[in-house]
């Protein structure tokens, strides 16, 4: 078995009961093989970025996993499918979106996976919740760069 790696997962939803969907996703992370959730941010409300639809509910979770990065991504896609995620077009509203943001200190560039997530530094809905649970992973200048984006805390993840 490979050594455990700490990975960070961005969670978002803006269809149906988005806060309930994000809370369910946090619970489902505990069900992944060889993986355990070690932290979760509070919930955050944000307007869609580069998309239409209702406001999003967002969070970030940290997991300790023995899965490889591609296997973890595959498991996250299975959770999205469980939530009824459809992909009719790029940036469509969604019942659940799970993004692999960071996988230890790995840098991965493949046709199916890029880590660190290529747009995480441009998005307050990633950086603010990530800073809640892993402030050492979010440089102060990155937070300043997204300071103008509308984001507000909603609640703890439960």
Steps between C-alpha positions, in 0.01 A plus 500: 500500500627845413568758772212727596482838329303804613277618217269800488165481323287793390128435538222702339133478409237740370201283408238366739583531870863597444604516869353154561679369191835638620445349846414164339818516292704558815347185650555303179871584510515290818374201298781508242737202520837559665396858574387692806388859535723693738356853472218696341447871462178679571253556219531808279253667263631641171360618170581276202835575333506477120155338518129558545257373758431538871767582758735221600560341835871417530736332743843338504586170666834347586537124475776259583508244222698203380338530156705633210396841369331351189317241715384773739375710208311199365341446843399869513337471157305198628371713791394771255307237302341377824371855552350507151765724343446562131740678267281642222751782430809661651431669836137386506319526835562186702367285778856433611848596387807342656843630399833351603681820598823372654649153539784528750778698334446326164498684171300302245432594139306246297210513255260409784654659809693814588621549857515753652161589352582753227242764600496468878712812550241709314200394707398630840257207532804270511754714684280622787382154612846354437652771720258398778642148521853540358615861529856397417380389153359845408746786454384840629549654155263240351227605746562866413465419130145365551391752764256668260301180433166472679506218756328463835511234771185291536547243775716225637496175301324294772 
